[in-house]
Amino acid sequence: MISYWIFNVKDDENKKFSRKGIEIYEHKMQDMFWGLKGSAKGGKRVANISKLKRGDEVVFYLAGNGGQCFLGTCVLDSSFRELNLDEIRQLVHEEYLDWRQGVFITDIDRWTNPLSVERLRGKVSIVPRHENYGSFFQGSVKRVGKEDYEAIMREHACEG
């Protein structure tokens, strides 16, 4: 059975590099690999990581200032896993703050016109009409119901 996910994209930095979320998104789309941090601080496993599987469908959400919009979709081509040494050499770029584990992706659709999350207010359960939706988008991987995923796709099609 297919599961539906929202992968969050945000600005990131370390002591050496700083990247805007949109730059990170474009880089990962070219590599066809979505790096994901497997453990949070303290060693606790990141929520939903072990549930990701080949064939699942994903929509990307750009968080933060200048964001709050959906950027495109993909289909997972693997479950969550560690990269081997050859894959690390090819896919991990320090300047893009890449992780050494994640999921391979296929059927990438980068939307020419991002979909503002405000266009979904009251149309999906994750963006209620009169409530703050920000807490839903906390974390890197969020499971979403098929109905909400399809509503996002319909709203994007109407905008295009």
C-alpha positions as CSV (number, residue, x, y, z in Angstrom):
1,M,0.0,0.0,0.0
2,I,1.3,3.4,-1.0
3,S,1.9,6.0,1.8
4,Y,1.9,9.7,1.2
5,W,4.5,12.1,2.7
6,I,5.5,15.7,3.0
7,F,9.3,16.3,3.0
8,N,10.2,19.6,4.5
9,V,12.9,21.8,2.9
10,K,14.4,24.6,4.9
11,D,17.5,26.9,5.0
12,D,20.4,25.1,6.7
13,E,23.9,26.0,7.8
14,N,26.9,24.7,9.7
15,K,30.1,26.3,10.8
16,K,31.4,26.4,7.2
17,F,28.5,26.6,4.8
18,S,25.0,28.2,4.5
19,R,22.3,27.4,2.0
20,K,18.8,28.5,1.2
21,G,16.2,25.8,1.3
22,I,15.4,26.3,-2.4
23,E,19.1,25.7,-3.3
24,I,19.2,22.5,-1.2
25,Y,16.0,21.3,-3.0
26,E,17.3,22.0,-6.5
27,H,20.6,20.2,-5.6
28,K,18.9,17.1,-4.3
29,M,16.5,16.9,-7.3
30,Q,19.6,16.8,-9.6
31,D,21.1,14.0,-7.5
32,M,17.9,12.1,-7.3
33,F,18.7,11.4,-3.7
34,W,17.0,13.0,-0.7
35,G,19.3,12.9,2.3
36,L,17.7,12.6,5.6
37,K,19.0,12.7,9.1
38,G,18.3,9.3,10.7
39,S,18.6,10.3,14.4
40,A,17.8,13.4,16.3
41,K,19.9,14.9,19.1
42,G,20.3,12.3,21.8
43,G,20.2,9.4,19.3
44,K,16.4,9.1,19.1
45,R,15.3,7.9,15.6
46,V,13.6,10.6,13.5
47,A,9.9,10.1,13.2
48,N,8.6,8.1,10.2
49,I,12.0,7.3,8.8
50,S,11.5,3.5,9.1
51,K,8.1,3.7,7.4
52,L,9.4,5.2,4.1
53,K,9.3,2.6,1.3
54,R,9.8,2.3,-2.5
55,G,6.7,3.5,-4.4
56,D,5.5,6.0,-1.7
57,E,4.6,9.5,-3.0
58,V,6.1,12.7,-1.7
59,V,5.3,16.4,-2.0
60,F,8.1,18.9,-1.0
61,Y,7.3,21.8,1.3
62,L,9.5,24.8,1.6
63,A,9.4,26.2,5.1
64,G,10.5,29.4,6.6
65,N,10.8,33.0,5.4
66,G,10.2,33.2,1.7
67,G,8.8,29.8,1.7
68,Q,5.5,28.2,3.0
69,C,4.8,26.7,-0.3
70,F,4.9,23.3,-2.1
71,L,7.6,22.9,-4.7
72,G,7.0,19.6,-6.4
73,T,6.6,15.8,-6.1
74,C,8.5,12.6,-6.5
75,V,8.1,8.8,-5.9
76,L,10.5,7.0,-3.6
77,D,12.8,4.6,-5.4
78,S,14.1,3.1,-2.1
79,S,13.4,2.9,1.6
80,F,15.5,4.8,4.0
81,R,19.1,3.5,4.0
82,E,22.8,4.3,4.5
83,L,24.9,5.1,1.4
84,N,27.8,2.9,0.6
85,L,31.3,4.4,0.0
86,D,30.9,4.8,-3.8
87,E,27.5,6.5,-3.3
88,I,28.9,8.8,-0.7
89,R,31.6,9.9,-3.1
90,Q,29.0,10.6,-5.8
91,L,26.1,12.1,-3.7
92,V,27.5,13.8,-0.6
93,H,28.6,17.4,-1.2
94,E,29.8,19.1,2.0
95,E,28.8,22.5,0.6
96,Y,25.2,21.4,0.4
97,L,25.1,20.0,3.9
98,D,24.2,16.5,2.6
99,W,23.5,13.5,4.8
100,R,25.0,10.0,4.3
101,Q,21.6,8.3,4.5
102,G,18.2,8.9,3.0
103,V,16.1,7.8,0.1
104,F,16.6,7.6,-3.7
105,I,13.8,9.4,-5.6
106,T,12.4,9.1,-9.1
107,D,9.5,10.6,-11.2
108,I,10.5,14.0,-10.0
109,D,8.1,16.9,-10.9
110,R,9.6,20.3,-10.1
111,W,6.7,22.7,-10.2
112,T,7.3,25.9,-12.3
113,N,4.8,27.7,-10.0
114,P,5.1,26.7,-6.3
115,L,1.8,26.3,-4.5
116,S,1.3,28.6,-1.6
117,V,0.2,26.8,1.5
118,E,-2.4,29.6,2.0
119,R,-4.2,28.3,-1.1
120,L,-5.0,25.2,0.8
121,R,-6.5,26.9,3.9
122,G,-9.7,25.0,4.8
123,K,-9.3,22.6,1.9
124,V,-7.1,20.0,3.7
125,S,-6.9,18.9,7.3
126,I,-3.3,19.9,7.6
127,V,-4.1,23.6,6.9
128,P,-7.3,24.4,8.9
129,R,-9.3,27.5,8.0
130,H,-8.9,29.5,11.2
131,E,-5.9,27.8,12.9
132,N,-2.1,28.0,12.8
133,Y,-0.8,25.1,10.6
134,G,2.9,25.7,11.4
135,S,3.2,23.0,14.1
136,F,2.1,20.3,11.5
137,F,5.2,21.1,9.4
138,Q,7.7,20.6,12.2
139,G,10.2,17.9,11.5
140,S,11.6,16.6,8.2
141,V,9.2,13.9,7.2
142,K,5.4,14.1,7.8
143,R,2.8,11.4,6.9
144,V,-0.2,12.8,5.1
145,G,-3.5,11.1,4.2
146,K,-4.3,10.2,0.6
147,E,-7.2,12.7,0.6
148,D,-5.0,15.6,1.7
149,Y,-2.2,14.6,-0.8
150,E,-4.7,14.5,-3.6
151,A,-6.2,17.8,-2.6
152,I,-2.7,19.4,-2.8
153,M,-2.3,17.9,-6.3
154,R,-5.8,19.2,-7.4
155,E,-5.1,22.7,-6.1
156,H,-1.7,22.7,-7.9
157,A,-3.4,21.6,-11.2
158,C,-5.9,24.4,-10.8
159,E,-3.1,27.0,-10.3
160,G,-1.2,25.7,-13.4
